[in-house]
Amino acid sequence: MQKLTHQTYSFDGFRLDLTRGCFLRGAEEIKLRPKSFEVLKYLVENNGRLISKDELIHAVWGETAVTDDSLAQCLKDIRHALRDETQEIIKTVHGRGYILDKEVSDNGSTARVKTYTEETAGVQVIIEEEAANGHGNAQTRRRGDAIVAALPRSKVSYLIARIRQRPWVALVTVITVAVTAAAIVYFTRPTEAIDSIAVMPFVNVSGDPNMEYLSEGISDSIINRLSQLPNLKKVIALNSVLRYKGKQTDPQEIGRKLNVRAVLMSRLIQHGDELSISVELVDVRDSRHLWGQQYDRKLSEITALTTEIAQDISEKLRLRLSGKEKKRLTKRYTENSEAYQLYVMGRYFRRTRTEKGFQKSVEYFDQAIKKDPNYAPAYAGLAMTYAFLGGTGLLAPKEALQKEEWAALKALEIDNDLAEAHAAMAALVRKRDLNWSASEEEFNLPWHLTQTQWTLTRIKQCL
């Protein structure tokens, strides 16, 4: 399994594991629907603070229009899981909102996040150790920086204001202000863009072998999108990171071996038609956590989700993109989620490099095309699979060339900017037909030579 910086919250005998996306009582996992998990997560992260109904709905559902019943059902699920029918853990303050009124420890740390009654809700004293020591050492300051930076600015300001009202914690006030200032400087200082990344295969936490195609497919889709960005000079191909799949891996070690600046580690959990994906971006120079996010979506929203994750990654890498580059990054080649999943399965089975795998690959690409006849990547994928069949002698060379050329031309007819289709035409059709001049013409197209060369490199790795 891949090694992620584990992020957990513990309270009252329960443990909320954000990295694995699960909720536990001791060693027993308690099943929660994705939205119920998100509601609990928000309450835990803001424990001791009164959360209004509107704030909670906005935090979990965003701009999506939902009724109060949706939140009520989530709270009912959570209280059932907590065995909190008497509201000892999550209290309802009638007409005002909800409050998780238990002490919470972060990652098992001895530094506790204190909770208070309704009158002092929202105040979190996070610097017990500093107050006890009377001074802070380097390690303490780093911990304080991280804690304060993780809090919303409004909460930090409120915390300082409330503490200032209490003369008995003057020392705490000074330390809090210092820590806050240091965190603001540290986390908002200008930094250079990161120009190299390895996207590790998504870990299939569910353990369902039928989901392996999707865990690899999401990684593959994100890699394809990021590779189109000229400011991102190095994106490691999927075949190069697949060798780490299922192994205990460390981001720094991977970064050094692959010679990249950042590594994206990810996990995928499926519950029925619900997907929960957690990602973590690590700077391998100092193993610093750059960014983490959890995405909860329906399986039917998978095409939009891969686009969203790729876009978020580009922002966290601090890449400056032109309007054209942003459009290319977020381009959606199909709105049909079934077609996308079939396309991903076609690529998955092609990577097996077996006769049965190639046959299944053709079948899935064909099915994807039937679902969406204008799905250009599916035609390009089909062209490459026919190239494998012809190159391995599993299909007569002449028939293979005709079919792969047809598929590549069809892909270009639909989308002349599709790098995979240009690479297929150049590498898999023209050169095998010894039409060197036509092949050279394909590679010298001005639209995006870097992407074509990168795609060709990936093809050669597979051949």
N, C-alpha and C positions, 0 to 999 in steps of 0.2 A: 504494500500500500504506500501511497505517496505521503510524505511528511508535511503536514500543514501546521502552521502556528495555531495551536488549539485554543479556541475561545469558548469558555464555559462560564455560566453563572450558577451559583448554588444558593439555595434558600430552603429552610424548613424541611430538610431531608430530600429535596428535589434538586435535579440538575438539568439545566437547559444548555445543551451542547450545540452551539451555533455552527461549528465546523462540520459536524456530522448531520446537522439538521434534525436532531431528535431530542426528546424530552424523557427524562428517566426518574424513577423512584428507586433509589439504590441501583441494582443491576437490571431492574425491570424497565423495559421501554414502554412508554405510554403513547399510544397513537393519538395524534392530533391532526385535524385537517390543516392544510397549509395556511389558511387565513387565521385559524385559531392560534396556530403556532406564532404567526406574526403579531397578533394582538398580545399574546403572552410575552413575547420578546420585548415589545415596546413598553409594556408595563414594568417588566423586570429592569430594563435599562433605565427607566425613570422612577424606580421604586422610591417611595416616600414622598412623591410629588403628586398632587391632585391633577389628574388628566381629564379634561373635559371630553364629552362625547364627540364633539366636532373635531377636536384635535386627534383623537384616536382613530376616527374614521378616515380623516385626511392622511394620517401617517401610514395606514395600512392599505387603503384603497385608492389613495391619490385623488385624481380628478374623476374617477369612475363614480357614476351615480349609484348609490346603494341606499337601502332603507335602514331605519334603526333596527329592524328585525335581524338584519345580517349581523350587526354587532352583538345584539342580544343573544343570538344563537352561538356565536363564538365564545362569549362570556359563559354561557351555559355549559358548553363543551369543556372549557378550561376549569370551571369550578367542579365539574364532575370528575375531571382528571385529578384535581387537587384534593378531592373529597372535602370541599369547602362550602358545603351547603349553608353553614351559619355565617359565612362571609368573614371569617377570621383572617384570611390571607388577602383576598381582594375585597375591599370594602366599597360599597356604593354610597356615595354622598349625594343624597337625593337632590335633584335639580342642578347639581354642579359637576358630577363626573365620578371617576373611579380612582382608587389608590391601592397599590400593592404595599401592604403595611407589614413587611417582614425585612429582616436584615439580609442583605445579599452580599456574597463574596464573589469576586471576579477571579476566575482561573484558580480557585482555591487559595487565594492570597490571604495573608493574615490581616492585611489592611482592610477594615470593614467599611462598607458604605452604610451610614446610619440612616434610620428612618424616624419620622416624627409623627405627631398627631396632625389632624387636619389644619390646626392653627399654624403649624410650622411646615406644612407640606411644601415641597419644592426646595428646601434647604438641605444640602448634602455636605456634611463635613468629611472631606476625603483625605485629610492630612494628619491623622492620629499620630503616626510615627514621628512626623516632623515636630509636632507639638511636644511629644514626649521626650524627644532627644534634645530639644531646645536649639538645634541647628541642623543643617542638612548637608550630607556628603554628596559626592558626585552621583552615586547610584540612586540616592533618594531623589535628587533633582531630576534625573532622567525619568524615574518612575512618575514623579509629579507632573513632569511635562506631558507624558503620554496620557495620564488620567485627565488632566485639564483639557488637553487638545481634543479628547474624545467627547467632551461635553459640548452641547450647543452654547453659542456665545451668550444667548439670553440667560441661560442657566448660570453660567459663570458670573455674569454681572449681578444677577439676583443673589447669588451666593455671597459675593463680596459685600453687597449692600446690607444683607441681613447680619453678616458677621460683624460689620463695623458698628452695628447698633449694640453690640454686647462688649462692654469694656473688659470683661474677664478673659477675652480671647484676643487681646491686642497682638500678642506674638503670632497667633494664627493668622491674623489679618495681614501682617507684614509678609509672612511666608506665602500666603495665598496670592497676594498681588504680585510678588516676585515670580512665583511659578507661572501665573497666568501670562505675565509679560514675556517670560522666556519661551513659553509655549507658542504664543502668537508670533514672536520673531522667528522661532525655529521652523514652525509649520507653514509660514507664509513667505519665507525668504525666497527670492528668485532662484530657480534651479534650471539646469540645462535639460534639453529634451533627451530622452532615452531612445537610441537608434537601433537597438537590437533586442530581440525577445525570442524565447522558446515557450510555446504554448503546449504544456504537457497534456497527454490524453486525459480526458475527464474520467475520474474514478467512478465506477458504477457501484455506488454504495448499496443499492438494492440487492445486488448479488444475482439478479435475474439475467441469465445468459442471453435471453432474447432482447435485452436492452444494450448489449455490447455494441451493436451497430450504431446506436444513437450516441453513446458516449464517445465513440471514435468520430462519428460524423459531425458532431458539434465542434469538436476540436479542429477537424479538417476544414469546416466552413469558416471558422474564425481565422485560421491560418491563411486560407485563400483570400479573405477580405483584407487582412492586414498586409499581405504581400503586395497589394496593389498601391500601397502608399510609398511614394518615392523617398520621403524623409525617413522612412524606416528601412535602414540599409540592410538589415539582416533579420529574416524570419526563418526559423528552423523548420524544415519540411516535416510533415507528419511521420514519414518513414524513419526519420532520424530520432524521433522522440518515442516511437512505439517500443523501442527496445527497453525503455524504462517502465513499461506498463506492468503493473502488478508487483513492482519491486519497491522496497523501502528506499526512498530517495530523499536527498537533501537539496533544497534549491541552490545553495551556494556551490555545492559540488557539481550539480548539473550545469550551472552557469559557467563554471570554470572549464568543464570538459567541452561544452558547446561554444564557448567563447562569446557569450551574450551578456548583456548588462542586466536584463530582467527576465524573470521566470514566472509564468502564470500557472498556479496549481488550482485544480478545480475538482468538485465532487457533484455527482448527480444522483438524485433520489426520485423514484417514481412511486406514486400511490394512485393506482387506477389511471385516470386520465390527467392527474395532477403531477407537475414536475416541480422539483425544488432543486435549484442549482446554486452552489456557493463557490465563489472564486476568491483567490488571494493573489495579489501581484507583489512580488518580492524583488527588491534591489539586491543583486547578488554581491555587490561590493562590500556591503556591511550587514547583509541579511535583514535590512530594514523593511518593515511592512509598509508598502506604498499605498495599498488600497485593498479593500475587501468589500464584497457585496453579496447579498443573497437575492435570488430571483425566484419568484413563485408564479408559475404560469400553467395554463392548460396545454396539453400536448398539441392541440390544434393551433397554438400560437407559437410553435417552435421556429418557424421561419422568421417571424418578427423578433423573436428572442435572440437568435444568433446575431442578427444585425445590431440589436441594442447592445449586446455584450461587446462586440467588436468596436462599436462607436465609443462605449465607455472606456475601453482599454486605450484607444487612441488618445482620449482626453487625459487619462492618467499618465500616459507616457509624455504628455506635454508637447505633442506634435502640432505644428502649425500647418493646417490644411487649407488649401484653396477651395473655392466653392465647387469646382469640378471634382476635386479629390474627395470632398465630403459626399458629393452626390454618388460617386463611384463606390465609396465605402458603404453607404446605406442602401444601395440599389437592391431591390428585391426582384429576383428572377421569376418567381412564381408566388401567387397568393394561395395556392392549393397546398395545404400542409401534407396531405396524403402523397402528392406528387414529390414533395421534398423528401419525405421519409423513404419513399421508394428509390429516389435518386441516391440517398445516403446508403441504402442497402446495396445498391448496385456497386458503389465504390467500395463498400465494406467487403463484399464477396470477391471483387476483383483482386483485393490485396491478399487473398488466400493463395493466389497463383497456382490453383489446381484446376483440372478440367471441369470438375463439378462447379467450382467457384466461378469460373469464367461463364459457364452456361447460366448460372443463377444471375450473374451480373447482367448479362444480356436481357434476361427475362425481366428483371426489376427496372432496368432503364426503359425497356419497351412499355412496361406498365406505367411508369412515370410519364412518358410521352402521351399515352392514352388519356391519363388524367388531365394533362395540360399540354396540348399539341404545340404550344409556343414556349416551352421550357427549354431554352437553348443549352444550358449546362447538361441536361440529360442526353441531348444529341451528341455533345462533345464527349461525354463519358462513354457513350455507346461506341463512338469512333475509336477511342483508345482501347476498349475491350476487344473490338474486332482486330486491332493491331496485335494484341497479345495472342489472340487465337491464331492469326496468320503466322506470327513469329515463332510460335511453339509447334506449328504443324498440326494443330487441332482443327484447322479449317484450311481448305485449299487456298494457297497464296493469292490467286487471282480473285477468288470470291471474297476473301477477306479485304483485299485492297478496294474492291468496288464498294463494299458495304461501309468501310471506314471512311472512304472519300465522300460517299453520299451523306453519311451522318455529319461529317465535319462541315461540308458545304451547307447543309441544312441549318446547323448551328450558326454559321456566319450569316446566313440569309436572315435569321431572326435577330441576331445581335452581332454586328460586325466589330464591336469592341470587346468581344469575349476572348480573353487571352488564351484560355484553354483550347478554344476552337482553332485559333491561329497556330498555336503550337502543334496541335494535332495534324493540321494540314501540312505544316512544314516538316515535322519530324516523322510522322507516321504514314504520310501519303507520298509527298513529292520526292523525298530522298530515297524511299524504297522503290520508287519508280524511276530512280536515277535522273529525275528532272531537277538538276541542281540549280538552274537559273530560277525556276519557279520557287524552289525552296528558299533561295537567298532573298527573293523578293518578299516572301512572307516575313522573314526575320528582320528586314529593313523597313518595315512599316513604321511610320513616325509616331503612331498613336501611343504606344507605351512599350518600347523595346525591352526595358528591364523586366516587366512582368512576363513577357514571352520567354525570355531566356530563363527566368526562374522556373516557369512551368515546364520548359524543356528539361531542365536539370532534374526536376522531380520525376519526369517520365523516364529518363535514363536510369534513375535509381531503381525504378520498378522493373525495368526490362531485364 
